[in-house]
Every structure is written in structure tokens, then in C-alpha cells.
Amino acid sequence: MTVSVEPTPVEPSGNGSAPANPSAHTPGSASAGASVGAGAHTSTHGEEVLRPHAENAFADELAALAAQDDRPRPTRWKLSPWAVATYLLGGTLPDGTVITPKYVGPRRLVEVAVTTLATDRALLLLGVPGTAKTWVSEHLAAAVSGDSTLLVQGTAGTPEEAIRYGWNYAQLLAHGPSRDALVPSPVMRAMAEGMTARVEELTRIPADVQDTLITILSEKTLPIPELGQEVQAVRGFNLIATANDRDRGVNDLSSALRRRFNTVVLPLPESVEAEVDIVSRRVDQLGRSLDLSAAPDGIDEIRRVVTVFRELRDGVTSDGRTKVKSPSGTLSTAEAISVVTNGLALAAHFGDGVLRAGDVAAGLLGAVVRDPAADRVIWQEYLEAVVRERDGWTDFYRACREVSV
């Protein structure tokens, strides 16, 4: 027997019972995706939200694309694959509307990711931390389904119910297993409504819970044995997962599960200029959402932070002449965004509004020195051998030395 499952409102119970559905419905942290132009948005209580969902922040761009998109659209897609790619990569529409880039990277990777979602294969976005996996996942779901909130946030404690379904225990105890007692997961809702579900940090989820996805992805069905029913995915359903293999304590995907995905590896930015562009765009957006005025000449400090991160990541200076040791941290683009945003806040609230070396030095130290013993030595050697000798970096060297003592 097949049943169509709609979202079930959960009534609070007087005995403290709660539905077993711990899945998250909020986006991840700041990522390396480049974006601009998110305006103010309000919550259901009329308050301005700190981070609007992609489909709200860029509603005007999505509407403009939909109005001028005359290409074929897969069933239940809000946009054609071409328009989805344009939304992510940016461009100018025939009527002159400018679509801002949400991701700065190889176009072919985005095209492959979008095309995968138009098939019956799930999409796995793989890469080191900070390569915009979550950011791309959110914007893909927003452009394809108009809703990026069908999200399961993977952690070491994510239970099977977060992917399958849970129960309203008050109704379960009072009436036994029934349709009204069922609490659908975001994945179940996506299957029933033909939408895109997201699973973040898949390799953080215990292996036995990960494998819950195998039947969903291969058979496109989710059994409900307690009711003798099943939910079959309708056309338009697909799933985007993100994962990285650099964090400690990850759970490798089984070969059976990995075969159910098409994998797209998101690389780090290929050049200093590309990474500076990503960081400056994202910092500009975050700064405006936090009511921080644009810092004059901030691009100079952004370039310095990006240069330091890239050299320590690569183990060699940008001119290729000096080898340096790499610290234990990932030094991702997302971390560079955080360092600069924090520096912008320092300049605005405790300085003259101009982003200077002293504003980013403390954040830079915290990003580089994760292992107090080993990383501190690596950082001090880099300061003395590279930064100290670099023309025009005297103020940066002094600021970093001051917070490193």
C-alpha cells in the first residue's frame, strides 16, 4: 500500500513528550560561496532575521529568471537547468537584470551538479572544509524547488528518525501507530512533494544511519512497517548531500551508498584573485547584514589574509621561492571570511572604521594556531622568514607579532 504523506502539525503534549524528529531546518555557517545583495527579511514574528534563506534573500533574482526562462523545466522544477546554473554563476538576462554570482568556480562543475539533479541520481558535494559545499547545496535547492529548508544536519548524534520519520509520542501512546502520530522527516516530505532534500555533513552521521538512505536512493521508496505502508517518491524528488574527508572522526561512506551518488568535488579557489573576490563579496554581504559600513581600502587587508592562508595551505610562498610548514588547520576560504568579518567589526566598533592590519591579526592567529604547541612555532617561523621580509608588510608583521607574544 502506498500513502501520500503531507507535513503533520505536532501538538504540544502536556506530559513533556516530543516528536522524534531532531533534524535541523536552518542553513549552515558562512561558506566560501560569493554572494551579494541580500536585503532585509522578517521572521514570522515581524522581526528582521539574521540570515534569510536563499529563496528569500534572492527572491527578486529567482523571479526574474523564472519570468524570462523559456527553456524546458524538469517536472516540479521552478527553473530550467540553464537558469539554475545562471542563478549560481551569475549573468545578465536579456532585459538587463543582473544575476549576482553565488559561487565562484569552474562552470562545468556547476553544470554537472545541476544536470545530476535532473536525473534519478543523488548529488554528493565533496571537498575540504570551507569550499562552499553547504552554500552551493542551499542555493541549488532554492533554485530547483524554491525551498532550501528541507534539511537534515548531520552530526555524530543524528538518529535514523531524522532521515526516515519520527512519532508524536503523545498521540502514539494514546492511539497507537497511526497517520496522525507520524512526524515526517525533511527527506520524507521531499519525497512526497517532489522537492529537493539536503543532508549536510553526511560523513558525520553514524554509518548505520547513513545506510538508511540506500533504499530511498535506489528504490525511491520509504517503507513505514508500523503502518504497513510506504511513501514513494514523486517526480521532482532528489537529494543533495555534502561531505568532507579532512575532519577527524568521520564515518566513511559504504561503497553501496557511494554508488547511489554522483560526486562533484568542489575545489579551493584556483588563484589569489579568485579567492580575494570570493572573500570580499561575502564579507560585503555579511557586513551589510550586521549593519557594518564598508571599510575603505579593506581590499588590501583581505588580500593579505588570503595570501597568508594560501601560502600556509600550499607550503610555499606565492613566488615559489620559500618553502614553509603548514599548520594543522584547514585555513579555508570560509575561515578567511570569518577573520575579515571579525576585523571589520573591530574596526567599526573599536576603531575609526578603516580596516587595518591590527583588526585582522588576532583573528588570523586564532585561525592558524589550532595546536598551541606545533602551530605556534610554525606561525612564528612564517612571520620571521616571510612576513618580516616582505615589502609593504611592516605594519602587518608588527600587528601579528603583538598578538602572538
Contacts in CASP RR format, 6 or more apart in sequence:
PFRMAT RR
TARGET T0000
AUTHOR 0000-0000-0000
METHOD contacts of the structure
MODEL  1
MTVSVEPTPVEPSGNGSAPANPSAHTPGSASAGASVGAGAHTSTHGEEVL
RPHAENAFADELAALAAQDDRPRPTRWKLSPWAVATYLLGGTLPDGTVIT
PKYVGPRRLVEVAVTTLATDRALLLLGVPGTAKTWVSEHLAAAVSGDSTL
LVQGTAGTPEEAIRYGWNYAQLLAHGPSRDALVPSPVMRAMAEGMTARVE
ELTRIPADVQDTLITILSEKTLPIPELGQEVQAVRGFNLIATANDRDRGV
NDLSSALRRRFNTVVLPLPESVEAEVDIVSRRVDQLGRSLDLSAAPDGID
EIRRVVTVFRELRDGVTSDGRTKVKSPSGTLSTAEAISVVTNGLALAAHF
GDGVLRAGDVAAGLLGAVVRDPAADRVIWQEYLEAVVRERDGWTDFYRAC
REVSV
1 228 0 8 1.000
1 229 0 8 1.000
1 230 0 8 1.000
2 229 0 8 1.000
2 230 0 8 1.000
2 231 0 8 1.000
2 232 0 8 1.000
3 179 0 8 1.000
3 224 0 8 1.000
3 227 0 8 1.000
3 229 0 8 1.000
3 230 0 8 1.000
3 231 0 8 1.000
4 192 0 8 1.000
4 231 0 8 1.000
5 182 0 8 1.000
5 184 0 8 1.000
5 188 0 8 1.000
5 189 0 8 1.000
5 191 0 8 1.000
5 192 0 8 1.000
5 231 0 8 1.000
6 184 0 8 1.000
6 192 0 8 1.000
7 184 0 8 1.000
7 189 0 8 1.000
8 168 0 8 1.000
8 179 0 8 1.000
8 180 0 8 1.000
8 182 0 8 1.000
8 183 0 8 1.000
8 184 0 8 1.000
10 19 0 8 1.000
10 168 0 8 1.000
10 183 0 8 1.000
11 168 0 8 1.000
11 170 0 8 1.000
11 171 0 8 1.000
13 168 0 8 1.000
13 169 0 8 1.000
13 170 0 8 1.000
14 170 0 8 1.000
15 170 0 8 1.000
17 168 0 8 1.000
17 169 0 8 1.000
17 170 0 8 1.000
17 173 0 8 1.000
18 169 0 8 1.000
19 166 0 8 1.000
19 167 0 8 1.000
19 168 0 8 1.000
19 169 0 8 1.000
19 183 0 8 1.000
20 159 0 8 1.000
20 161 0 8 1.000
20 166 0 8 1.000
20 167 0 8 1.000
20 169 0 8 1.000
20 183 0 8 1.000
21 161 0 8 1.000
21 162 0 8 1.000
21 165 0 8 1.000
21 166 0 8 1.000
21 183 0 8 1.000
21 184 0 8 1.000
21 185 0 8 1.000
22 158 0 8 1.000
22 159 0 8 1.000
22 161 0 8 1.000
22 162 0 8 1.000
23 151 0 8 1.000
23 152 0 8 1.000
23 153 0 8 1.000
23 158 0 8 1.000
23 162 0 8 1.000
23 163 0 8 1.000
23 185 0 8 1.000
23 186 0 8 1.000
24 151 0 8 1.000
24 152 0 8 1.000
24 153 0 8 1.000
24 154 0 8 1.000
24 200 0 8 1.000
25 149 0 8 1.000
25 151 0 8 1.000
25 186 0 8 1.000
26 149 0 8 1.000
26 151 0 8 1.000
26 153 0 8 1.000
27 51 0 8 1.000
27 53 0 8 1.000
27 54 0 8 1.000
27 134 0 8 1.000
27 138 0 8 1.000
27 148 0 8 1.000
27 151 0 8 1.000
28 134 0 8 1.000
28 138 0 8 1.000
28 153 0 8 1.000
28 200 0 8 1.000
29 134 0 8 1.000
29 334 0 8 1.000
30 282 0 8 1.000
30 286 0 8 1.000
30 334 0 8 1.000
30 337 0 8 1.000
30 338 0 8 1.000
30 341 0 8 1.000
31 130 0 8 1.000
31 131 0 8 1.000
31 132 0 8 1.000
31 133 0 8 1.000
31 134 0 8 1.000
31 135 0 8 1.000
31 136 0 8 1.000
31 282 0 8 1.000
31 334 0 8 1.000
32 130 0 8 1.000
32 131 0 8 1.000
32 132 0 8 1.000
32 135 0 8 1.000
32 269 0 8 1.000
32 278 0 8 1.000
32 282 0 8 1.000
32 332 0 8 1.000
32 333 0 8 1.000
32 334 0 8 1.000
32 337 0 8 1.000
33 102 0 8 1.000
33 103 0 8 1.000
33 104 0 8 1.000
33 132 0 8 1.000
33 135 0 8 1.000
33 136 0 8 1.000
33 278 0 8 1.000
33 281 0 8 1.000
33 282 0 8 1.000
33 333 0 8 1.000
34 101 0 8 1.000
34 102 0 8 1.000
34 103 0 8 1.000
34 104 0 8 1.000
34 277 0 8 1.000
34 278 0 8 1.000
34 281 0 8 1.000
34 282 0 8 1.000
35 58 0 8 1.000
35 100 0 8 1.000
35 101 0 8 1.000
35 102 0 8 1.000
35 135 0 8 1.000
35 281 0 8 1.000
35 282 0 8 1.000
35 285 0 8 1.000
36 100 0 8 1.000
36 281 0 8 1.000
36 284 0 8 1.000
36 285 0 8 1.000
37 57 0 8 1.000
37 58 0 8 1.000
37 100 0 8 1.000
37 285 0 8 1.000
37 288 0 8 1.000
38 52 0 8 1.000
38 57 0 8 1.000
38 58 0 8 1.000
38 285 0 8 1.000
38 288 0 8 1.000
38 289 0 8 1.000
39 52 0 8 1.000
39 57 0 8 1.000
39 288 0 8 1.000
39 289 0 8 1.000
40 48 0 8 1.000
41 48 0 8 1.000
41 49 0 8 1.000
41 52 0 8 1.000
41 56 0 8 1.000
41 57 0 8 1.000
42 48 0 8 1.000
42 49 0 8 1.000
43 49 0 8 1.000
50 289 0 8 1.000
51 289 0 8 1.000
53 138 0 8 1.000
53 142 0 8 1.000
53 148 0 8 1.000
53 149 0 8 1.000
54 102 0 8 1.000
54 138 0 8 1.000
54 139 0 8 1.000
54 141 0 8 1.000
54 142 0 8 1.000
54 148 0 8 1.000
55 62 0 8 1.000
55 142 0 8 1.000
55 146 0 8 1.000
55 147 0 8 1.000
55 148 0 8 1.000
58 87 0 8 1.000
58 100 0 8 1.000
58 102 0 8 1.000
58 139 0 8 1.000
58 142 0 8 1.000
61 87 0 8 1.000
61 97 0 8 1.000
61 99 0 8 1.000
61 100 0 8 1.000
62 78 0 8 1.000
62 79 0 8 1.000
62 87 0 8 1.000
62 142 0 8 1.000
62 143 0 8 1.000
62 146 0 8 1.000
64 93 0 8 1.000
64 95 0 8 1.000
64 97 0 8 1.000
64 99 0 8 1.000
65 79 0 8 1.000
65 83 0 8 1.000
65 86 0 8 1.000
65 87 0 8 1.000
65 93 0 8 1.000
65 99 0 8 1.000
65 143 0 8 1.000
66 78 0 8 1.000
66 79 0 8 1.000
66 83 0 8 1.000
68 93 0 8 1.000
68 94 0 8 1.000
68 95 0 8 1.000
68 97 0 8 1.000
69 79 0 8 1.000
69 80 0 8 1.000
69 82 0 8 1.000
69 83 0 8 1.000
71 80 0 8 1.000
71 81 0 8 1.000
71 82 0 8 1.000
71 83 0 8 1.000
72 80 0 8 1.000
73 79 0 8 1.000
73 80 0 8 1.000
74 81 0 8 1.000
74 118 0 8 1.000
74 235 0 8 1.000
74 236 0 8 1.000
75 235 0 8 1.000
75 236 0 8 1.000
76 145 0 8 1.000
76 194 0 8 1.000
76 195 0 8 1.000
76 234 0 8 1.000
76 235 0 8 1.000
76 236 0 8 1.000
77 84 0 8 1.000
77 118 0 8 1.000
77 144 0 8 1.000
77 145 0 8 1.000
77 236 0 8 1.000
78 143 0 8 1.000
78 144 0 8 1.000
78 145 0 8 1.000
78 146 0 8 1.000
79 87 0 8 1.000
79 143 0 8 1.000
79 144 0 8 1.000
81 111 0 8 1.000
81 114 0 8 1.000
81 115 0 8 1.000
81 118 0 8 1.000
83 143 0 8 1.000
84 114 0 8 1.000
84 140 0 8 1.000
84 143 0 8 1.000
84 144 0 8 1.000
85 107 0 8 1.000
85 110 0 8 1.000
85 111 0 8 1.000
85 114 0 8 1.000
86 99 0 8 1.000
87 99 0 8 1.000
87 102 0 8 1.000
87 139 0 8 1.000
87 143 0 8 1.000
88 101 0 8 1.000
88 102 0 8 1.000
88 103 0 8 1.000
88 110 0 8 1.000
88 114 0 8 1.000
88 136 0 8 1.000
88 139 0 8 1.000
88 140 0 8 1.000
88 143 0 8 1.000
89 101 0 8 1.000
89 102 0 8 1.000
89 103 0 8 1.000
89 105 0 8 1.000
89 107 0 8 1.000
89 110 0 8 1.000
90 99 0 8 1.000
90 100 0 8 1.000
90 101 0 8 1.000
90 102 0 8 1.000
91 98 0 8 1.000
91 99 0 8 1.000
91 101 0 8 1.000
92 98 0 8 1.000
92 99 0 8 1.000
93 99 0 8 1.000
101 281 0 8 1.000
102 135 0 8 1.000
102 136 0 8 1.000
102 139 0 8 1.000
103 110 0 8 1.000
103 132 0 8 1.000
103 135 0 8 1.000
103 136 0 8 1.000
103 139 0 8 1.000
104 269 0 8 1.000
104 274 0 8 1.000
104 277 0 8 1.000
104 278 0 8 1.000
104 281 0 8 1.000
105 267 0 8 1.000
105 269 0 8 1.000
105 270 0 8 1.000
105 274 0 8 1.000
106 267 0 8 1.000
109 264 0 8 1.000
109 265 0 8 1.000
109 266 0 8 1.000
110 136 0 8 1.000
112 262 0 8 1.000
112 264 0 8 1.000
113 123 0 8 1.000
113 125 0 8 1.000
113 136 0 8 1.000
113 140 0 8 1.000
113 264 0 8 1.000
114 140 0 8 1.000
114 144 0 8 1.000
116 122 0 8 1.000
116 123 0 8 1.000
116 262 0 8 1.000
116 264 0 8 1.000
117 123 0 8 1.000
117 140 0 8 1.000
117 144 0 8 1.000
117 196 0 8 1.000
117 238 0 8 1.000
117 240 0 8 1.000
119 262 0 8 1.000
120 220 0 8 1.000
120 238 0 8 1.000
121 260 0 8 1.000
121 261 0 8 1.000
121 262 0 8 1.000
122 213 0 8 1.000
122 217 0 8 1.000
122 238 0 8 1.000
122 239 0 8 1.000
122 240 0 8 1.000
122 241 0 8 1.000
122 260 0 8 1.000
122 261 0 8 1.000
122 262 0 8 1.000
123 140 0 8 1.000
123 238 0 8 1.000
123 239 0 8 1.000
123 240 0 8 1.000
123 241 0 8 1.000
123 261 0 8 1.000
123 262 0 8 1.000
123 264 0 8 1.000
124 202 0 8 1.000
124 240 0 8 1.000
124 241 0 8 1.000
124 242 0 8 1.000
124 243 0 8 1.000
124 258 0 8 1.000
124 261 0 8 1.000
124 262 0 8 1.000
124 263 0 8 1.000
124 264 0 8 1.000
125 133 0 8 1.000
125 136 0 8 1.000
125 137 0 8 1.000
125 240 0 8 1.000
125 241 0 8 1.000
125 242 0 8 1.000
125 243 0 8 1.000
125 264 0 8 1.000
125 266 0 8 1.000
126 133 0 8 1.000
126 242 0 8 1.000
126 243 0 8 1.000
126 244 0 8 1.000
126 245 0 8 1.000
126 263 0 8 1.000
126 264 0 8 1.000
126 265 0 8 1.000
126 266 0 8 1.000
127 133 0 8 1.000
127 243 0 8 1.000
127 244 0 8 1.000
127 245 0 8 1.000
127 246 0 8 1.000
127 265 0 8 1.000
127 266 0 8 1.000
127 267 0 8 1.000
128 244 0 8 1.000
128 246 0 8 1.000
128 268 0 8 1.000
128 330 0 8 1.000
128 332 0 8 1.000
129 244 0 8 1.000
129 246 0 8 1.000
129 247 0 8 1.000
129 330 0 8 1.000
129 332 0 8 1.000
129 334 0 8 1.000
130 330 0 8 1.000
130 332 0 8 1.000
130 333 0 8 1.000
130 334 0 8 1.000
130 335 0 8 1.000
131 244 0 8 1.000
131 266 0 8 1.000
131 267 0 8 1.000
131 268 0 8 1.000
131 332 0 8 1.000
131 333 0 8 1.000
132 266 0 8 1.000
132 333 0 8 1.000
132 334 0 8 1.000
133 242 0 8 1.000
133 243 0 8 1.000
133 244 0 8 1.000
133 266 0 8 1.000
134 200 0 8 1.000
134 242 0 8 1.000
136 266 0 8 1.000
137 198 0 8 1.000
137 200 0 8 1.000
137 240 0 8 1.000
137 242 0 8 1.000
138 148 0 8 1.000
138 198 0 8 1.000
139 148 0 8 1.000
140 196 0 8 1.000
140 240 0 8 1.000
141 147 0 8 1.000
141 148 0 8 1.000
141 150 0 8 1.000
141 195 0 8 1.000
141 196 0 8 1.000
141 197 0 8 1.000
141 198 0 8 1.000
141 240 0 8 1.000
142 148 0 8 1.000
144 196 0 8 1.000
144 238 0 8 1.000
145 190 0 8 1.000
145 194 0 8 1.000
145 195 0 8 1.000
145 196 0 8 1.000
145 236 0 8 1.000
146 195 0 8 1.000
147 195 0 8 1.000
147 196 0 8 1.000
148 198 0 8 1.000
149 186 0 8 1.000
150 186 0 8 1.000
150 187 0 8 1.000
150 189 0 8 1.000
150 190 0 8 1.000
150 195 0 8 1.000
150 196 0 8 1.000
150 197 0 8 1.000
150 198 0 8 1.000
151 186 0 8 1.000
151 197 0 8 1.000
151 198 0 8 1.000
151 199 0 8 1.000
151 200 0 8 1.000
152 158 0 8 1.000
152 162 0 8 1.000
152 163 0 8 1.000
152 185 0 8 1.000
152 186 0 8 1.000
152 187 0 8 1.000
152 197 0 8 1.000
152 198 0 8 1.000
152 199 0 8 1.000
152 200 0 8 1.000
153 200 0 8 1.000
153 201 0 8 1.000
154 162 0 8 1.000
154 199 0 8 1.000
154 200 0 8 1.000
154 201 0 8 1.000
154 202 0 8 1.000
154 204 0 8 1.000
154 205 0 8 1.000
155 201 0 8 1.000
155 204 0 8 1.000
155 205 0 8 1.000
156 204 0 8 1.000
156 205 0 8 1.000
156 206 0 8 1.000
157 205 0 8 1.000
157 206 0 8 1.000
158 204 0 8 1.000
158 205 0 8 1.000
158 206 0 8 1.000
158 209 0 8 1.000
159 209 0 8 1.000
160 208 0 8 1.000
160 209 0 8 1.000
160 212 0 8 1.000
161 185 0 8 1.000
162 185 0 8 1.000
162 209 0 8 1.000
163 185 0 8 1.000
163 187 0 8 1.000
163 199 0 8 1.000
163 209 0 8 1.000
163 212 0 8 1.000
163 213 0 8 1.000
163 216 0 8 1.000
164 185 0 8 1.000
164 187 0 8 1.000
164 188 0 8 1.000
164 212 0 8 1.000
164 222 0 8 1.000
165 182 0 8 1.000
165 183 0 8 1.000
165 184 0 8 1.000
165 185 0 8 1.000
165 188 0 8 1.000
165 222 0 8 1.000
165 224 0 8 1.000
166 182 0 8 1.000
166 183 0 8 1.000
166 184 0 8 1.000
166 185 0 8 1.000
167 177 0 8 1.000
167 181 0 8 1.000
167 182 0 8 1.000
167 183 0 8 1.000
168 180 0 8 1.000
168 181 0 8 1.000
168 182 0 8 1.000
168 183 0 8 1.000
171 178 0 8 1.000
171 180 0 8 1.000
171 181 0 8 1.000
172 178 0 8 1.000
172 181 0 8 1.000
175 181 0 8 1.000
177 226 0 8 1.000
177 227 0 8 1.000
178 227 0 8 1.000
179 227 0 8 1.000
182 224 0 8 1.000
182 227 0 8 1.000
184 192 0 8 1.000
186 197 0 8 1.000
186 198 0 8 1.000
187 197 0 8 1.000
187 199 0 8 1.000
187 213 0 8 1.000
187 216 0 8 1.000
187 222 0 8 1.000
187 239 0 8 1.000
188 222 0 8 1.000
188 231 0 8 1.000
189 195 0 8 1.000
189 197 0 8 1.000
190 196 0 8 1.000
190 197 0 8 1.000
190 233 0 8 1.000
190 237 0 8 1.000
190 239 0 8 1.000
191 197 0 8 1.000
191 216 0 8 1.000
191 220 0 8 1.000
191 222 0 8 1.000
191 231 0 8 1.000
191 232 0 8 1.000
191 233 0 8 1.000
191 234 0 8 1.000
191 237 0 8 1.000
192 231 0 8 1.000
192 233 0 8 1.000
192 234 0 8 1.000
193 234 0 8 1.000
193 237 0 8 1.000
194 233 0 8 1.000
194 234 0 8 1.000
194 235 0 8 1.000
194 236 0 8 1.000
194 237 0 8 1.000
195 236 0 8 1.000
195 237 0 8 1.000
196 236 0 8 1.000
196 237 0 8 1.000
196 238 0 8 1.000
196 239 0 8 1.000
196 240 0 8 1.000
197 237 0 8 1.000
197 238 0 8 1.000
197 239 0 8 1.000
197 240 0 8 1.000
198 239 0 8 1.000
198 240 0 8 1.000
198 241 0 8 1.000
198 242 0 8 1.000
199 205 0 8 1.000
199 213 0 8 1.000
199 239 0 8 1.000
199 240 0 8 1.000
199 241 0 8 1.000
199 242 0 8 1.000
200 241 0 8 1.000
200 242 0 8 1.000
201 242 0 8 1.000
201 243 0 8 1.000
201 244 0 8 1.000
202 210 0 8 1.000
202 241 0 8 1.000
202 242 0 8 1.000
202 243 0 8 1.000
202 253 0 8 1.000
203 210 0 8 1.000
203 243 0 8 1.000
203 244 0 8 1.000
203 245 0 8 1.000
203 247 0 8 1.000
203 250 0 8 1.000
203 251 0 8 1.000
203 252 0 8 1.000
203 253 0 8 1.000
204 247 0 8 1.000
204 250 0 8 1.000
204 251 0 8 1.000
205 251 0 8 1.000
206 251 0 8 1.000
207 251 0 8 1.000
207 252 0 8 1.000
207 254 0 8 1.000
210 251 0 8 1.000
210 253 0 8 1.000
210 254 0 8 1.000
210 257 0 8 1.000
211 254 0 8 1.000
211 256 0 8 1.000
211 257 0 8 1.000
213 239 0 8 1.000
213 257 0 8 1.000
213 260 0 8 1.000
214 256 0 8 1.000
214 257 0 8 1.000
214 260 0 8 1.000
215 221 0 8 1.000
215 222 0 8 1.000
215 223 0 8 1.000
216 222 0 8 1.000
216 233 0 8 1.000
216 239 0 8 1.000
217 239 0 8 1.000
217 257 0 8 1.000
217 260 0 8 1.000
217 261 0 8 1.000
218 260 0 8 1.000
220 232 0 8 1.000
220 233 0 8 1.000
220 237 0 8 1.000
221 230 0 8 1.000
221 231 0 8 1.000
221 232 0 8 1.000
221 233 0 8 1.000
222 230 0 8 1.000
222 231 0 8 1.000
222 233 0 8 1.000
223 229 0 8 1.000
223 230 0 8 1.000
224 230 0 8 1.000
224 231 0 8 1.000
241 261 0 8 1.000
243 250 0 8 1.000
243 253 0 8 1.000
244 250 0 8 1.000
245 252 0 8 1.000
246 330 0 8 1.000
268 275 0 8 1.000
268 313 0 8 1.000
268 332 0 8 1.000
268 333 0 8 1.000
269 275 0 8 1.000
269 278 0 8 1.000
269 333 0 8 1.000
272 303 0 8 1.000
272 306 0 8 1.000
272 307 0 8 1.000
272 310 0 8 1.000
272 318 0 8 1.000
275 306 0 8 1.000
275 309 0 8 1.000
275 310 0 8 1.000
275 333 0 8 1.000
275 336 0 8 1.000
276 299 0 8 1.000
276 302 0 8 1.000
276 303 0 8 1.000
276 306 0 8 1.000
278 333 0 8 1.000
278 337 0 8 1.000
279 302 0 8 1.000
279 305 0 8 1.000
279 306 0 8 1.000
279 333 0 8 1.000
279 336 0 8 1.000
279 337 0 8 1.000
279 340 0 8 1.000
280 299 0 8 1.000
280 302 0 8 1.000
282 337 0 8 1.000
283 302 0 8 1.000
283 337 0 8 1.000
283 340 0 8 1.000
283 341 0 8 1.000
283 344 0 8 1.000
284 294 0 8 1.000
286 337 0 8 1.000
286 341 0 8 1.000
287 294 0 8 1.000
287 341 0 8 1.000
287 344 0 8 1.000
290 341 0 8 1.000
290 345 0 8 1.000
292 344 0 8 1.000
292 345 0 8 1.000
292 348 0 8 1.000
293 348 0 8 1.000
293 353 0 8 1.000
295 344 0 8 1.000
295 347 0 8 1.000
295 348 0 8 1.000
295 353 0 8 1.000
295 354 0 8 1.000
295 355 0 8 1.000
296 353 0 8 1.000
296 354 0 8 1.000
296 355 0 8 1.000
297 354 0 8 1.000
297 355 0 8 1.000
298 354 0 8 1.000
298 355 0 8 1.000
301 340 0 8 1.000
301 355 0 8 1.000
301 356 0 8 1.000
301 357 0 8 1.000
301 359 0 8 1.000
301 360 0 8 1.000
302 336 0 8 1.000
302 340 0 8 1.000
304 357 0 8 1.000
304 360 0 8 1.000
304 393 0 8 1.000
304 396 0 8 1.000
305 336 0 8 1.000
305 339 0 8 1.000
305 340 0 8 1.000
305 360 0 8 1.000
305 364 0 8 1.000
306 336 0 8 1.000
307 318 0 8 1.000
308 364 0 8 1.000
308 368 0 8 1.000
308 382 0 8 1.000
308 387 0 8 1.000
309 331 0 8 1.000
309 332 0 8 1.000
309 333 0 8 1.000
309 335 0 8 1.000
309 336 0 8 1.000
309 367 0 8 1.000
310 318 0 8 1.000
311 317 0 8 1.000
311 318 0 8 1.000
311 324 0 8 1.000
311 382 0 8 1.000
311 386 0 8 1.000
312 324 0 8 1.000
312 326 0 8 1.000
312 327 0 8 1.000
312 331 0 8 1.000
312 368 0 8 1.000
312 378 0 8 1.000
312 382 0 8 1.000
313 326 0 8 1.000
313 330 0 8 1.000
313 331 0 8 1.000
314 326 0 8 1.000
315 323 0 8 1.000
315 324 0 8 1.000
315 325 0 8 1.000
315 326 0 8 1.000
316 322 0 8 1.000
316 323 0 8 1.000
316 324 0 8 1.000
317 323 0 8 1.000
317 324 0 8 1.000
317 386 0 8 1.000
322 385 0 8 1.000
322 386 0 8 1.000
324 378 0 8 1.000
324 381 0 8 1.000
324 382 0 8 1.000
324 385 0 8 1.000
324 386 0 8 1.000
325 378 0 8 1.000
325 381 0 8 1.000
325 382 0 8 1.000
326 378 0 8 1.000
327 368 0 8 1.000
327 369 0 8 1.000
327 370 0 8 1.000
327 371 0 8 1.000
327 374 0 8 1.000
327 375 0 8 1.000
327 378 0 8 1.000
327 379 0 8 1.000
328 370 0 8 1.000
328 371 0 8 1.000
328 374 0 8 1.000
328 375 0 8 1.000
329 367 0 8 1.000
329 368 0 8 1.000
329 370 0 8 1.000
329 375 0 8 1.000
331 367 0 8 1.000
331 368 0 8 1.000
335 367 0 8 1.000
336 367 0 8 1.000
338 363 0 8 1.000
338 367 0 8 1.000
339 360 0 8 1.000
339 363 0 8 1.000
339 364 0 8 1.000
339 367 0 8 1.000
340 355 0 8 1.000
340 360 0 8 1.000
342 360 0 8 1.000
342 363 0 8 1.000
343 355 0 8 1.000
343 359 0 8 1.000
343 360 0 8 1.000
343 363 0 8 1.000
344 355 0 8 1.000
344 359 0 8 1.000
346 358 0 8 1.000
346 359 0 8 1.000
347 353 0 8 1.000
347 354 0 8 1.000
347 355 0 8 1.000
347 356 0 8 1.000
347 359 0 8 1.000
351 359 0 8 1.000
356 395 0 8 1.000
356 399 0 8 1.000
357 395 0 8 1.000
357 396 0 8 1.000
357 398 0 8 1.000
357 399 0 8 1.000
357 400 0 8 1.000
358 395 0 8 1.000
358 399 0 8 1.000
358 402 0 8 1.000
358 403 0 8 1.000
360 399 0 8 1.000
361 396 0 8 1.000
361 399 0 8 1.000
361 400 0 8 1.000
361 402 0 8 1.000
361 403 0 8 1.000
362 403 0 8 1.000
364 400 0 8 1.000
365 379 0 8 1.000
365 400 0 8 1.000
365 403 0 8 1.000
365 404 0 8 1.000
368 375 0 8 1.000
368 378 0 8 1.000
368 379 0 8 1.000
369 375 0 8 1.000
369 376 0 8 1.000
369 379 0 8 1.000
376 404 0 8 1.000
379 404 0 8 1.000
380 404 0 8 1.000
383 397 0 8 1.000
383 400 0 8 1.000
383 401 0 8 1.000
383 404 0 8 1.000
387 393 0 8 1.000
387 396 0 8 1.000
387 397 0 8 1.000
387 400 0 8 1.000
388 397 0 8 1.000
390 397 0 8 1.000
END
